Amino acid sequence: MKIYRIIVKEILKNVRDYKGNSMMVLFPIVLITILGVSFSGLFSGTIEFDDAKVLYKVEVEENKAFVDAFESFSSMLEEETGIVFEKTEDFEGSKARVEAKAYSALVHISENPLQISIYKNEGAGLDTTLLENSIASFIKSYDGIMTIAENNPAALGMQRLQEYEGNVQVRSLDKKRQVGSMDYYAVTMLTLILFYASLTGFWAIRGEVEQNTAPRILCAPVSSFELLTGKVIGSIFVSFVQGLVVLLFSKLVLKTYWGEDLLSVGLLILSYAIMTTSLGVALAFLIKSSEAASGVLNAIIPIFVFLGGGYMPLSAMGSVISTISVISPVKWINSALFGVIFDGSYSDMFVSLLVNLGLAALFITISALFSRRRDRAYA
């Protein structure tokens, strides 16, 4: 009963903080809108691929023109973006290498009817999304040129091939939707603001000192376990609800895509909110100075968000950043959310849950050890 009252008290205290709530909800919404519009070109196939390798197999005998056009296109793409195309004759073996993640994708060109199929590994990221965009653009351009050449060759020089978009249907074997700029920043700005929810956990503890209510806590007939549990659960609830508000607003108003498995998305967001809130609580016990603790959080959050691809896709930042990004929990939550939402892949989801809950357990353990000395915790 005591824990319940502490939880309710913590929730009501945060709800009454209109300024803080507005910042936690409106700030990511504004960022999603601004960044989604400003960087829409970043998701149009112009990003350079970093060490991405793609196999392609040609099984076409009649339409040599199409094959020549594709190989010219692949050479141009390799020059401009750094993507490496390797021709193969072993179809099944190539699929196995893609599944083993040795290659990003396998492009299969076949005929009767003439078509391009793309096989991707389960954990493929934004590089394969951009590959799909580029190949889709090539198909539309080729189809437009051939249509004009057959019906009105004289008009080839003055036609804009973009007008022919929609004449070709492009199907991805395992992707439900391509990642747009608004979709991308809806995910990354949500995880960004939820990292700042660590401040909610921090002030749940240190706020008692700032508001001069710590002496009453020291005299209250409440155990350290009850007090810590109530404050942590109340702060997690507030942070989780704030995250859901951002998600729902972006989905319903900004029309961003959050996939079909919202339960798994919600579970990931909850685990992440638990981790970030627990981090703030632990810092409140470890660092007495509010200014110093806030400075630490404000210093590490942008770094971890950057390493997690919060501001720009990791595929656009080079192999060095991609390698060291594994130290950031933001990288794992972003990868997990993109995998669930756009690829229906759950491999990174379990890694992210393990990272979030493992770190949360560590932070809570630290907090529990220090909370036993309540005179120090609330000094």
N, C-alpha and C positions, 0 to 999 in steps of 0.2 A: 504493500500500500504506500509506503514511504517512497519507494522508487517511482511508482506511478505519479505521485504528487510532484516529485522533482522533475520528471519528464514533462508533465503538463506546464509546470512553472517555466521550464527552459524554453518550451515551444512558444508560450505566450510572450515571454520576454523578447524573443526574436521576431515574432509577428508584429509586436508593437514598434519595432525599429523600422519604420516605413522607409527611411532614407537608405538603410542597408539593404532591405528587401528590393527596393526599386533598382539599386545599383546591380545587385546580383541577377536580376531578371532582364532589365532594359539594356544593360551594357552588352551582354552577348548578342542580343537581338539586333542592336545597332551594328555591331561588328560583323555579324553574319550578312546583313544587308549591304554594308559598304564593301567588305572584302569580296563577297560573292559577285557583285557587279563589277568591281574594279579589276579583278583577276580572272574574269571569265575567259580571257584569251589564253590563260595558262592551261586550260583544260580543252583546248581545241586541237591538240596534236602537235604543239610547237615546243614542248619540253624536250630537252635532250635526254636520251636514254643513257644510263650509266652502266656499262658492262652488260647490257642486255643482249642475249644471244637468241636468235630465232632460227629454227630449222624450217625448210620448205621442200616439199616434194611435188613434182609436176607429173601428172598423168594425163597429158593432153596430146593427141596426135593430129587432130584436124585444125584446131585454132591456134596456129603458131603466132599469129599477130598478138593475141592476148598474152601469150607466154613472154614474147619479146617485150611487150609493154610492161608487164609485171616486173621483169628482171631489170628494166630501165628504172622503174619506180623504186625497186628495192635498193639499187645502187645509189640513187639520188637520196633516199631516206637515210642510208648509211652515211653518206657524206654530210648531210645536214644535221643529223641527230646523234650519230655515233652508234646506232643500233647495228648489230652484226647479223647478216643473213647467211646461212650455210645451207647449201643444197644437199639433199640426201636421197638415197634410193631405198632405204630400209624404213618402210612405213611403221611397222609394228615396233621395231627397235627404237625408232625416233619417239614414238608415243611413250615408250617406257622411260626414255631419258627425260622427257618433259615431266612425267609423273614423279621422277626422282629429283626434280628441280634442278637438273643440270642445265636445262634450257628454259627460257621463259614460255615459249610457245612453239607449236608446230603448225605451219600453214600448208594446207593440202589443196592443190588445184586439180580438179577433176572435170570430166566432161559428161555429156549426155544426162542431164543438162550441164552446161558449163557453170562451175561454181567454185567458190573459195570457202573452205572450212577451216576454222581456227580451233586448235586444241590447246588448252592452257593447263598448267599445274594448279592444284587446288589452292595453294597459297599465293597465287599470282596477285601482284599489287597493281598500282596505277600504271606501271609501264605497259602491261598488256591492254589496259583500257585505252591508252593512247595509241597502241599498235592497232587496235580495232578501229579507232577513229581514222587513222591514216589509211588503212586498207579500204574502209568504207568510202572515204573520199576518192580514192583511186578508182574504185568500181563505178562510182557515180560519174566521175569525169570520163572514164573510158566509155561507159554506156552513152553518155551525151555526145561524145565525139563520133562514135560509130553511127548513132542515129542520124546525126547531121550529115555525115559523109554519105550515107545511103540515100538520103532524101534530098539534100540540098548542099552539095559539096562547096558551092561558092560562098555559103554563109559561115564556113568554118572559122574564118578569120575574125569575125565580129560577134560571135556568140559567147555569152558568159555561161560556163558550164554549171555555175551554181544554180541556174534557173531550172536545172533538170533534177534537182534533189527530190527524192521521193519516188523516182522511177524504178529504183532497185531496192529490193528488200534485203536487209542484212540481218542474219541470224547468228547469235552467239550461242555456242553449245551449252555453256554453263553460267552465263551471266544474265541477270535479270534486267539490269539497267546500268548504263554508263554513269560514271561519277561526274556530275556537273559542279561548277564552282560553288553554287549555293548549297548543294548537298555536302560538299567537302567541308566548307566552313561551318555549316550547321553542326557537324560532328566535332570538329576541332575547337570551335569556340565554346561549345558546351563543356568539353573536357578541360578547357582553359579556365572557365569560370568556376567549375567544381574544384579545381585545385586551390583557388582562392577561398573555397569553403573551409580550408584549414584554419583560416582566421576565425571562423565561427566557433570551431572547437577550441582555439586558443583563448578567445575572449569568454568562453563559457567558464573557464577556470580563472583567468587573470582579471576578468571583469568584476569578480567579487572583491578583489583588492582595490580596484579603481573606484568602485562604488561604496567602499568602506563597509561592506556587509560581511567581510571575512571574519571579524570577531564573533558575530552571531553564529556563523557556521561552526567555528571552533567550539562553541558552547552547546550546539544543538545535539540532541540525542539521536544522531544519525551516524551509522557506520561509514567508514571510508569507502567500502565496497558499494553501499547503497548510493552514496553521493556521486561517486565517479560513474557508476552505471547509469544513473538517471541523467546526468549531464551529457554523457556521450550519446546515449540513445536519443535524447531530445535534440541535440545538435545534428545528428545524422538525419533524423526525420526532416528537419527544416531544410538542410542542404539537398536532400533527395527530392523534396517537393519543389524546391526552386529549380532543380534540374529538369523535372517533369514539365514545369510551366514553360520553360524555354523550348523543350522538345515539342510540346503540343502547339505552341504559338508558331514555331517555325514550320511545323507540318501543316497546320490548318490555314495559316495566313500567308506565309512565305512559300508554301507549296513545296517544301523540301521533302526528299524521299527518305523514309526511315525503315523501309523494308516491310516484310510481312510478319516477321517474328518479333513483335514488340515485347513479348515476355522476356526473351533472351536479352534484348536491348536494355530493358528495364533492370534485369538482374545485373548486367555489367555496370550500369550507371550506379546502382545501389552499392555494389562492391567497391566501386571507385570512391563514392561518397564516404563510405566507412573508412577507407584508407586515408583520404585527405583530412577528414575530421579527426581521426586518431593521431595523425601527424601533428596537428595543431594542439591537441590536448597534451601530447608528450612534450612539445616545446614549452608549453606553459609551465610544466613542472621542472624542466631542465634549465630554462633561462628565466631569471627573475625579472629582468628589465623588459618591460613591454616594448620599448623602442628597439632594443636589440633583437628581440624575437621577431617583431614585425619586419625589421631590416633583413633578417635571415630569410624569412619566407619570401619577401619581395625580391630578393636576389636570386634564390634558387628556382622559383616558379618559372620565370621567363626562360631560364636555361633549359630546364626539363621540358618545357612546352616546345621550345625550338628543336630540341633533339627528338621530340616525339612527332615532328612534322606538323605542329600546330599552325605555323605561319606559312609554310610552303611544303609541298610533297617531298618526302625524303628522296624520291627518285630523281629530283631535280637538284639535289645538294651534293652529289658526289659520294663515292664509296667510303671515304673516311668518316663522314658524318653518319652514313648509314650503319657503319660498323660500330661506332661508339654509342649509337642511339639505344642499344640494348640496355643501357644502364638507366634509362628513363622509363618510369611506369606509365608515362603518357604515351610513349611509343606503343606499348602493349595494349593499352585500352583503345587507342585509335585504330590499331591494326585489327583488334578483335571486333570493334564496331563496324568497320568497313567490310570485314570478312562476312559477318552475319548479315549485314544489310544488303550488300551488293553481290556477294558471291555465294551466299548460303553456306559458307565455310565456318566450321566451329573449332578448327585446330588452334587458332590464336585465342579463342574465347577461354578455353580451359587454362592456358598459360596466363592470361590476364587475371582471371579469377584467383589463380594461385599466387600471383605477384601481389595483387591488391589485398587479399585476405592474409597472406603471410606477413606483409609489412604492417597491416593493421594489428595483427596479433603481437608483433614486436613492439609497436608503439604503445599499445594498451598495457602490455606487461611492464614496460618502463613506467608508465603512468601509475599503475597499480602499486609498484614498489615505492614510488615517491609519495603516493597518496596516504600511505600508512603513517607518514610523519606529517600530519595535517598542519602543524605549526609552521613547518617549512614550506609546504605547498601553498599556503595562503598567506605567506609573509610578505 
